[in-house]
């Protein structure tokens, strides 16, 4: 017995998923870059102060 084919995903839903995943990727990248930037700046400032002593 043959099973019926699943209906294809509408184009609008595909476009929406691509846009949503792109926005999430950019947002996560921006948050990661900010956190890493602050962490590296803190490490540089701390090590510089330690060298001055």
PDB file of N, H, CA, C and O in Angstrom:
ATOM      1  N   UNK A   1       0.835  -1.176   0.000  1.00  0.00           N
ATOM      2  CA  UNK A   1       0.000   0.000   0.000  1.00  0.00           C
ATOM      3  C   UNK A   1       0.884   1.245   0.000  1.00  0.00           C
ATOM      4  O   UNK A   1       1.764   1.380   0.850  1.00  0.00           O
ATOM      5  N   UNK A   2       0.662   2.131  -0.922  1.00  0.00           N
ATOM      6  H   UNK A   2      -0.053   2.022  -1.612  1.00  0.00           H
ATOM      7  CA  UNK A   2       1.487   3.322  -1.048  1.00  0.00           C
ATOM      8  C   UNK A   2       0.960   4.433  -0.139  1.00  0.00           C
ATOM      9  O   UNK A   2      -0.248   4.648  -0.042  1.00  0.00           O
ATOM     10  N   UNK A   3       1.871   5.129   0.519  1.00  0.00           N
ATOM     11  H   UNK A   3       2.853   4.955   0.440  1.00  0.00           H
ATOM     12  CA  UNK A   3       1.465   6.226   1.409  1.00  0.00           C
ATOM     13  C   UNK A   3       1.390   7.532   0.620  1.00  0.00           C
ATOM     14  O   UNK A   3       2.124   7.705  -0.353  1.00  0.00           O
ATOM     15  N   UNK A   4       0.517   8.451   1.024  1.00  0.00           N
ATOM     16  H   UNK A   4      -0.080   8.310   1.815  1.00  0.00           H
ATOM     17  CA  UNK A   4       0.415   9.733   0.321  1.00  0.00           C
ATOM     18  C   UNK A   4       1.634  10.613   0.605  1.00  0.00           C
ATOM     19  O   UNK A   4       2.224  10.556   1.684  1.00  0.00           O
ATOM     20  N   UNK A   5       1.989  11.415  -0.376  1.00  0.00           N
ATOM     21  H   UNK A   5       1.509  11.461  -1.252  1.00  0.00           H
ATOM     22  CA  UNK A   5       3.120  12.319  -0.205  1.00  0.00           C
ATOM     23  C   UNK A   5       2.756  13.466   0.724  1.00  0.00           C
ATOM     24  O   UNK A   5       1.616  13.932   0.751  1.00  0.00           O
ATOM     25  N   UNK A   6       3.732  13.904   1.472  1.00  0.00           N
ATOM     26  H   UNK A   6       4.657  13.526   1.451  1.00  0.00           H
ATOM     27  CA  UNK A   6       3.527  15.036   2.379  1.00  0.00           C
ATOM     28  C   UNK A   6       3.484  16.325   1.567  1.00  0.00           C
ATOM     29  O   UNK A   6       4.221  16.471   0.592  1.00  0.00           O
ATOM     30  N   UNK A   7       2.632  17.250   1.960  1.00  0.00           N
ATOM     31  H   UNK A   7       2.033  17.132   2.753  1.00  0.00           H
ATOM     32  CA  UNK A   7       2.516  18.513   1.233  1.00  0.00           C
ATOM     33  C   UNK A   7       3.805  19.321   1.386  1.00  0.00           C
ATOM     34  O   UNK A   7       4.357  19.382   2.485  1.00  0.00           O
ATOM     35  N   UNK A   8       4.293  19.937   0.318  1.00  0.00           N
ATOM     36  H   UNK A   8       3.845  19.888  -0.574  1.00  0.00           H
ATOM     37  CA  UNK A   8       5.527  20.726   0.412  1.00  0.00           C
ATOM     38  C   UNK A   8       5.341  21.963   1.285  1.00  0.00           C
ATOM     39  O   UNK A   8       4.241  22.499   1.415  1.00  0.00           O
ATOM     40  N   UNK A   9       6.436  22.393   1.870  1.00  0.00           N
ATOM     41  H   UNK A   9       7.330  21.957   1.764  1.00  0.00           H
ATOM     42  CA  UNK A   9       6.418  23.575   2.721  1.00  0.00           C
ATOM     43  C   UNK A   9       6.231  24.820   1.863  1.00  0.00           C
ATOM     44  O   UNK A   9       6.878  24.958   0.825  1.00  0.00           O
ATOM     45  N   UNK A  10       5.344  25.736   2.289  1.00  0.00           N
ATOM     46  H   UNK A  10       4.819  25.624   3.133  1.00  0.00           H
ATOM     47  CA  UNK A  10       5.140  26.961   1.506  1.00  0.00           C
ATOM     48  C   UNK A  10       6.418  27.811   1.448  1.00  0.00           C
ATOM     49  O   UNK A  10       7.239  27.794   2.366  1.00  0.00           O
ATOM     50  N   UNK A  11       6.559  28.551   0.345  1.00  0.00           N
ATOM     51  H   UNK A  11       5.893  28.565  -0.400  1.00  0.00           H
ATOM     52  CA  UNK A  11       7.760  29.360   0.135  1.00  0.00           C
ATOM     53  C   UNK A  11       7.892  30.420   1.215  1.00  0.00           C
ATOM     54  O   UNK A  11       8.996  30.683   1.692  1.00  0.00           O
ATOM     55  N   UNK A  12       6.779  31.031   1.606  1.00  0.00           N
ATOM     56  H   UNK A  12       5.882  30.817   1.218  1.00  0.00           H
ATOM     57  CA  UNK A  12       6.824  32.081   2.629  1.00  0.00           C
ATOM     58  C   UNK A  12       7.376  31.551   3.949  1.00  0.00           C
ATOM     59  O   UNK A  12       8.133  32.240   4.631  1.00  0.00           O
ATOM     60  N   UNK A  13       6.995  30.330   4.304  1.00  0.00           N
ATOM     61  H   UNK A  13       6.379  29.770   3.750  1.00  0.00           H
ATOM     62  CA  UNK A  13       7.500  29.735   5.546  1.00  0.00           C
ATOM     63  C   UNK A  13       8.998  29.463   5.446  1.00  0.00           C
ATOM     64  O   UNK A  13       9.723  29.635   6.426  1.00  0.00           O
ATOM     65  N   UNK A  14       9.468  29.042   4.274  1.00  0.00           N
ATOM     66  H   UNK A  14       8.879  28.902   3.478  1.00  0.00           H
ATOM     67  CA  UNK A  14      10.905  28.808   4.077  1.00  0.00           C
ATOM     68  C   UNK A  14      11.683  30.108   4.192  1.00  0.00           C
ATOM     69  O   UNK A  14      12.730  30.162   4.836  1.00  0.00           O
ATOM     70  N   UNK A  15      11.163  31.156   3.560  1.00  0.00           N
ATOM     71  H   UNK A  15      10.313  31.112   3.036  1.00  0.00           H
ATOM     72  CA  UNK A  15      11.835  32.467   3.629  1.00  0.00           C
ATOM     73  C   UNK A  15      11.860  32.958   5.060  1.00  0.00           C
ATOM     74  O   UNK A  15      12.882  33.459   5.528  1.00  0.00           O
ATOM     75  N   UNK A  16      10.736  32.821   5.768  1.00  0.00           N
ATOM     76  H   UNK A  16       9.905  32.415   5.388  1.00  0.00           H
ATOM     77  CA  UNK A  16      10.658  33.263   7.165  1.00  0.00           C
ATOM     78  C   UNK A  16      11.670  32.512   8.024  1.00  0.00           C
ATOM     79  O   UNK A  16      12.299  33.117   8.892  1.00  0.00           O
ATOM     80  N   UNK A  17      11.841  31.221   7.807  1.00  0.00           N
ATOM     81  H   UNK A  17      11.329  30.729   7.102  1.00  0.00           H
ATOM     82  CA  UNK A  17      12.791  30.452   8.611  1.00  0.00           C
ATOM     83  C   UNK A  17      14.229  30.874   8.322  1.00  0.00           C
ATOM     84  O   UNK A  17      15.057  30.908   9.232  1.00  0.00           O
ATOM     85  N   UNK A  18      14.531  31.195   7.072  1.00  0.00           N
ATOM     86  H   UNK A  18      13.858  31.167   6.333  1.00  0.00           H
ATOM     87  CA  UNK A  18      15.877  31.662   6.744  1.00  0.00           C
ATOM     88  C   UNK A  18      16.144  33.014   7.389  1.00  0.00           C
ATOM     89  O   UNK A  18      17.222  33.237   7.940  1.00  0.00           O
ATOM     90  N   UNK A  19      15.168  33.921   7.327  1.00  0.00           N
ATOM     91  H   UNK A  19      14.292  33.740   6.879  1.00  0.00           H
ATOM     92  CA  UNK A  19      15.336  35.248   7.928  1.00  0.00           C
ATOM     93  C   UNK A  19      15.465  35.127   9.440  1.00  0.00           C
ATOM     94  O   UNK A  19      16.337  35.759  10.037  1.00  0.00           O
ATOM     95  N   UNK A  20      14.620  34.333  10.061  1.00  0.00           N
ATOM     96  H   UNK A  20      13.912  33.819   9.576  1.00  0.00           H
ATOM     97  CA  UNK A  20      14.656  34.187  11.518  1.00  0.00           C
ATOM     98  C   UNK A  20      15.972  33.565  11.980  1.00  0.00           C
ATOM     99  O   UNK A  20      16.550  34.014  12.969  1.00  0.00           O
ATOM    100  N   UNK A  21      16.445  32.551  11.287  1.00  0.00           N
ATOM    101  H   UNK A  21      15.975  32.186  10.483  1.00  0.00           H
ATOM    102  CA  UNK A  21      17.708  31.926  11.696  1.00  0.00           C
ATOM    103  C   UNK A  21      18.885  32.867  11.472  1.00  0.00           C
ATOM    104  O   UNK A  21      19.842  32.849  12.246  1.00  0.00           O
ATOM    105  N   UNK A  22      18.831  33.682  10.436  1.00  0.00           N
ATOM    106  H   UNK A  22      18.053  33.697   9.807  1.00  0.00           H
ATOM    107  CA  UNK A  22      19.907  34.645  10.199  1.00  0.00           C
ATOM    108  C   UNK A  22      19.938  35.705  11.289  1.00  0.00           C
ATOM    109  O   UNK A  22      21.008  36.065  11.780  1.00  0.00           O
ATOM    110  N   UNK A  23      18.766  36.205  11.666  1.00  0.00           N
ATOM    111  H   UNK A  23      17.897  35.913  11.267  1.00  0.00           H
ATOM    112  CA  UNK A  23      18.704  37.213  12.725  1.00  0.00           C
ATOM    113  C   UNK A  23      19.212  36.630  14.040  1.00  0.00           C
ATOM    114  O   UNK A  23      19.956  37.292  14.764  1.00  0.00           O
ATOM    115  N   UNK A  24      18.822  35.417  14.349  1.00  0.00           N
ATOM    116  H   UNK A  24      18.218  34.879  13.761  1.00  0.00           H
ATOM    117  CA  UNK A  24      19.299  34.781  15.585  1.00  0.00           C
ATOM    118  C   UNK A  24      20.811  34.572  15.557  1.00  0.00           C
ATOM    119  O   UNK A  24      21.483  34.766  16.571  1.00  0.00           O
ATOM    120  N   UNK A  25      21.343  34.181  14.415  1.00  0.00           N
ATOM    121  H   UNK A  25      20.798  34.023  13.592  1.00  0.00           H
ATOM    122  CA  UNK A  25      22.790  33.974  14.313  1.00  0.00           C
ATOM    123  C   UNK A  25      23.538  35.288  14.509  1.00  0.00           C
ATOM    124  O   UNK A  25      24.556  35.323  15.201  1.00  0.00           O
ATOM    125  N   UNK A  26      23.046  36.363  13.910  1.00  0.00           N
ATOM    126  H   UNK A  26      22.220  36.334  13.347  1.00  0.00           H
ATOM    127  CA  UNK A  26      23.699  37.663  14.070  1.00  0.00           C
ATOM    128  C   UNK A  26      23.595  38.123  15.519  1.00  0.00           C
ATOM    129  O   UNK A  26      24.567  38.646  16.065  1.00  0.00           O
ATOM    130  N   UNK A  27      22.442  37.940  16.152  1.00  0.00           N
ATOM    131  H   UNK A  27      21.653  37.515  15.708  1.00  0.00           H
ATOM    132  CA  UNK A  27      22.246  38.370  17.536  1.00  0.00           C
ATOM    133  C   UNK A  27      23.163  37.593  18.486  1.00  0.00           C
ATOM    134  O   UNK A  27      23.792  38.186  19.362  1.00  0.00           O
ATOM    135  N   UNK A  28      23.239  36.294  18.317  1.00  0.00           N
ATOM    136  H   UNK A  28      22.728  35.813  17.605  1.00  0.00           H
ATOM    137  CA  UNK A  28      24.116  35.475  19.168  1.00  0.00           C
ATOM    138  C   UNK A  28      25.581  35.853  18.931  1.00  0.00           C
ATOM    139  O   UNK A  28      26.364  35.912  19.878  1.00  0.00           O
ATOM    140  N   UNK A  29      25.950  36.105  17.694  1.00  0.00           N
ATOM    141  H   UNK A  29      25.313  36.057  16.924  1.00  0.00           H
ATOM    142  CA  UNK A  29      27.317  36.531  17.405  1.00  0.00           C
ATOM    143  C   UNK A  29      27.652  37.866  18.044  1.00  0.00           C
ATOM    144  O   UNK A  29      28.757  38.049  18.553  1.00  0.00           O
ATOM    145  N   UNK A  30      26.711  38.798  18.025  1.00  0.00           N
ATOM    146  H   UNK A  30      25.812  38.649  17.612  1.00  0.00           H
ATOM    147  CA  UNK A  30      26.949  40.103  18.649  1.00  0.00           C
ATOM    148  C   UNK A  30      27.099  39.971  20.157  1.00  0.00           C
ATOM    149  O   UNK A  30      27.965  40.611  20.754  1.00  0.00           O
ATOM    150  N   UNK A  31      26.272  39.154  20.771  1.00  0.00           N
ATOM    151  H   UNK A  31      25.569  38.634  20.286  1.00  0.00           H
ATOM    152  CA  UNK A  31      26.375  38.945  22.225  1.00  0.00           C
ATOM    153  C   UNK A  31      27.705  38.280  22.566  1.00  0.00           C
ATOM    154  O   UNK A  31      28.373  38.684  23.518  1.00  0.00           O
ATOM    155  N   UNK A  32      28.090  37.274  21.805  1.00  0.00           N
ATOM    156  H   UNK A  32      27.548  36.945  21.032  1.00  0.00           H
ATOM    157  CA  UNK A  32      29.373  36.607  22.054  1.00  0.00           C
ATOM    158  C   UNK A  32      30.555  37.555  21.875  1.00  0.00           C
ATOM    159  O   UNK A  32      31.495  37.539  22.670  1.00  0.00           O
ATOM    160  N   UNK A  33      30.505  38.373  20.837  1.00  0.00           N
ATOM    161  H   UNK A  33      29.741  38.386  20.192  1.00  0.00           H
ATOM    162  CA  UNK A  33      31.591  39.321  20.602  1.00  0.00           C
ATOM    163  C   UNK A  33      31.683  40.338  21.730  1.00  0.00           C
ATOM    164  O   UNK A  33      32.782  40.703  22.148  1.00  0.00           O
ATOM    165  N   UNK A  34      30.546  40.795  22.222  1.00  0.00           N
ATOM    166  H   UNK A  34      29.654  40.499  21.882  1.00  0.00           H
ATOM    167  CA  UNK A  34      30.548  41.753  23.332  1.00  0.00           C
ATOM    168  C   UNK A  34      31.127  41.135  24.592  1.00  0.00           C
ATOM    169  O   UNK A  34      31.966  41.741  25.259  1.00  0.00           O
ATOM    170  N   UNK A  35      30.681  39.931  24.917  1.00  0.00           N
ATOM    171  H   UNK A  35      30.000  39.439  24.375  1.00  0.00           H
ATOM    172  CA  UNK A  35      31.176  39.260  26.128  1.00  0.00           C
ATOM    173  C   UNK A  35      32.668  38.980  26.009  1.00  0.00           C
ATOM    174  O   UNK A  35      33.418  39.209  26.957  1.00  0.00           O
ATOM    175  N   UNK A  36      33.103  38.488  24.860  1.00  0.00           N
ATOM    176  H   UNK A  36      32.493  38.302  24.089  1.00  0.00           H
ATOM    177  CA  UNK A  36      34.531  38.217  24.671  1.00  0.00           C
ATOM    178  C   UNK A  36      35.349  39.509  24.710  1.00  0.00           C
ATOM    179  O   UNK A  36      36.448  39.532  25.265  1.00  0.00           O
ATOM    180  N   UNK A  37      34.824  40.566  24.130  1.00  0.00           N
ATOM    181  H   UNK A  37      33.931  40.547  23.680  1.00  0.00           H
ATOM    182  CA  UNK A  37      35.531  41.845  24.152  1.00  0.00           C
ATOM    183  C   UNK A  37      35.733  42.360  25.566  1.00  0.00           C
ATOM    184  O   UNK A  37      36.830  42.786  25.926  1.00  0.00           O
ATOM    185  N   UNK A  38      34.673  42.321  26.370  1.00  0.00           N
ATOM    186  H   UNK A  38      33.782  41.975  26.078  1.00  0.00           H
ATOM    187  CA  UNK A  38      34.807  42.752  27.761  1.00  0.00           C
ATOM    188  C   UNK A  38      35.764  41.849  28.533  1.00  0.00           C
ATOM    189  O   UNK A  38      36.556  42.328  29.345  1.00  0.00           O
ATOM    190  N   UNK A  39      35.691  40.552  28.282  1.00  0.00           N
ATOM    191  H   UNK A  39      35.048  40.163  27.623  1.00  0.00           H
ATOM    192  CA  UNK A  39      36.587  39.628  28.991  1.00  0.00           C
ATOM    193  C   UNK A  39      38.044  39.850  28.629  1.00  0.00           C
ATOM    194  O   UNK A  39      38.906  39.833  29.507  1.00  0.00           O
ATOM    195  N   UNK A  40      38.331  40.057  27.366  1.00  0.00           N
ATOM    196  H   UNK A  40      37.630  40.071  26.652  1.00  0.00           H
ATOM    197  CA  UNK A  40      39.711  40.300  26.943  1.00  0.00           C
ATOM    198  C   UNK A  40      40.205  41.643  27.458  1.00  0.00           C
ATOM    199  O   UNK A  40      41.353  41.762  27.886  1.00  0.00           O
ATOM    200  N   UNK A  41      39.337  42.661  27.419  1.00  0.00           N
ATOM    201  H   UNK A  41      38.405  42.564  27.071  1.00  0.00           H
ATOM    202  CA  UNK A  41      39.730  43.976  27.944  1.00  0.00           C
ATOM    203  C   UNK A  41      40.023  43.891  29.436  1.00  0.00           C
ATOM    204  O   UNK A  41      40.992  44.483  29.912  1.00  0.00           O
ATOM    205  N   UNK A  42      39.189  43.154  30.183  1.00  0.00           N
ATOM    206  H   UNK A  42      38.402  42.673  29.797  1.00  0.00           H
ATOM    207  CA  UNK A  42      39.424  42.993  31.612  1.00  0.00           C
ATOM    208  C   UNK A  42      40.753  42.282  31.869  1.00  0.00           C
ATOM    209  O   UNK A  42      41.501  42.670  32.765  1.00  0.00           O
ATOM    210  N   UNK A  43      41.045  41.246  31.087  1.00  0.00           N
ATOM    211  H   UNK A  43      40.437  40.931  30.358  1.00  0.00           H
ATOM    212  CA  UNK A  43      42.291  40.501  31.263  1.00  0.00           C
ATOM    213  C   UNK A  43      43.498  41.379  30.958  1.00  0.00           C
ATOM    214  O   UNK A  43      44.490  41.334  31.686  1.00  0.00           O
ATOM    215  N   UNK A  44      43.432  42.172  29.902  1.00  0.00           N
ATOM    216  H   UNK A  44      42.626  42.208  29.311  1.00  0.00           H
ATOM    217  CA  UNK A  44      44.546  43.052  29.548  1.00  0.00           C
ATOM    218  C   UNK A  44      44.760  44.097  30.632  1.00  0.00           C
ATOM    219  O   UNK A  44      45.898  44.356  31.024  1.00  0.00           O
ATOM    220  N   UNK A  45      43.681  44.700  31.120  1.00  0.00           N
ATOM    221  H   UNK A  45      42.757  44.489  30.802  1.00  0.00           H
ATOM    222  CA  UNK A  45      43.808  45.719  32.170  1.00  0.00           C
ATOM    223  C   UNK A  45      44.381  45.103  33.438  1.00  0.00           C
ATOM    224  O   UNK A  45      45.258  45.692  34.070  1.00  0.00           O
ATOM    225  N   UNK A  46      43.898  43.932  33.814  1.00  0.00           N
ATOM    226  H   UNK A  46      43.185  43.454  33.300  1.00  0.00           H
ATOM    227  CA  UNK A  46      44.387  43.271  35.029  1.00  0.00           C
ATOM    228  C   UNK A  46      45.864  42.909  34.898  1.00  0.00           C
ATOM    229  O   UNK A  46      46.642  43.145  35.822  1.00  0.00           O
ATOM    230  N   UNK A  47      46.253  42.343  33.770  1.00  0.00           N
ATOM    231  H   UNK A  47      45.620  42.151  33.020  1.00  0.00           H
ATOM    232  CA  UNK A  47      47.657  41.958  33.596  1.00  0.00           C
ATOM    233  C   UNK A  47      48.564  43.183  33.516  1.00  0.00           C
ATOM    234  O   UNK A  47      49.694  43.144  34.003  1.00  0.00           O
ATOM    235  N   UNK A  48      48.089  44.263  32.913  1.00  0.00           N
ATOM    236  H   UNK A  48      47.171  44.294  32.517  1.00  0.00           H
ATOM    237  CA  UNK A  48      48.883  45.480  32.845  1.00  0.00           C
ATOM    238  C   UNK A  48      49.104  46.046  34.246  1.00  0.00           C
ATOM    239  O   UNK A  48      50.210  46.477  34.573  1.00  0.00           O
ATOM    240  N   UNK A  49      48.071  46.048  35.062  1.00  0.00           N
ATOM    241  H   UNK A  49      47.173  45.699  34.796  1.00  0.00           H
ATOM    242  CA  UNK A  49      48.213  46.544  36.441  1.00  0.00           C
ATOM    243  C   UNK A  49      49.164  45.652  37.236  1.00  0.00           C
ATOM    244  O   UNK A  49      49.931  46.144  38.064  1.00  0.00           O
ATOM    245  N   UNK A  50      49.117  44.345  36.987  1.00  0.00           N
ATOM    246  H   UNK A  50      48.494  43.945  36.314  1.00  0.00           H
ATOM    247  CA  UNK A  50      50.028  43.450  37.686  1.00  0.00           C
ATOM    248  C   UNK A  50      51.479  43.703  37.283  1.00  0.00           C
ATOM    249  O   UNK A  50      52.379  43.597  38.115  1.00  0.00           O
ATOM    250  N   UNK A  51      51.710  44.034  36.022  1.00  0.00           N
ATOM    251  H   UNK A  51      50.979  44.120  35.345  1.00  0.00           H
ATOM    252  CA  UNK A  51      53.075  44.303  35.568  1.00  0.00           C
ATOM    253  C   UNK A  51      53.618  45.606  36.132  1.00  0.00           C
ATOM    254  O   UNK A  51      54.824  45.740  36.343  1.00  0.00           O
ATOM    255  N   UNK A  52      52.745  46.558  36.373  1.00  0.00           N
ATOM    256  H   UNK A  52      51.765  46.449  36.202  1.00  0.00           H
ATOM    257  CA  UNK A  52      53.173  47.859  36.903  1.00  0.00           C
ATOM    258  C   UNK A  52      53.627  47.762  38.359  1.00  0.00           C
ATOM    259  O   UNK A  52      54.397  48.605  38.819  1.00  0.00           O
ATOM    260  N   UNK A  53      53.163  46.753  39.086  1.00  0.00           N
ATOM    261  H   UNK A  53      52.538  46.068  38.712  1.00  0.00           H
ATOM    262  CA  UNK A  53      53.515  46.637  40.510  1.00  0.00           C
ATOM    263  C   UNK A  53      54.928  46.152  40.710  1.00  0.00           C
ATOM    264  O   UNK A  53      55.375  46.002  41.847  1.00  0.00           O
TER     265      UNK A  53
END
